[in-house]
């Protein structure tokens, strides 16, 4: 919370989803799957860590630069 981002106990980015949803998604394989999201953030990093191909629509240039 102090970093204003959502991370797990290992410090990895997690999306603003419920914990049961994240647990379920972690049980699936996303290699070479495509994800489209409105708004980028830790969910983008989460999907990239799962080897998904991510397309995000983001209108905040500062936020995009923070993720890159």
N, C-alpha and C positions, 0 to 999 in steps of 0.2 A: 504494500500500500504506500510505503514511503517513496517508492520509485514511480508511483502513479501508473503502474502496469500490472498485469495479471501474470503471475509466474507460479510454477509448482515448487515443491520443496527442494528440487535440484537446481532451481533457477532458470528452467526452460520456459519459454513463452507458452502460455495457454490462452485459448480464446475465452471470451466472456460468455461461455455456455455453462449449463449446470454441470456439476461434477459427474453425475451419472451419464450425461451425454458425452463428456470427454472420455470417461472410462470406456463407454461403448465404442466411440470412434477409435480409441487406441487399440481396440481388439481387431480392427479391420485393416486391410492392406489398401493403400492408396497410390502405390507406385504406378506412374503413367496415367493416373486418373486426372480429370480436369475439374477445377474448382473455380467458380465465378462468385465474386463477392462485391457487394456495395459497401465501400468503406474498408480501408486497410488498417492493419494493426497487428496485435499479437496473434490473431487468427491467421493472418497471412504467414507469419513466421511458423506457426503450428503446422499449417498445410505444407509449407516448403520442407520442413523437417521430416514430413512423411513422404517426401518425394513426389508430391502432387504437382501438377502444372497449374499455377495460380494466375488468374486474371482478376485484378481489383480495380474498381472505379473509385477514385479518391479526388476530391476537389481541394484539399488542403496541401499545398506544395511543401510547407514546413514539415508536415507529418510524413509525407512521402520521403523527404530527404532524411528524416530521422530513421526510417526503416531501412534505407539503402546502406 
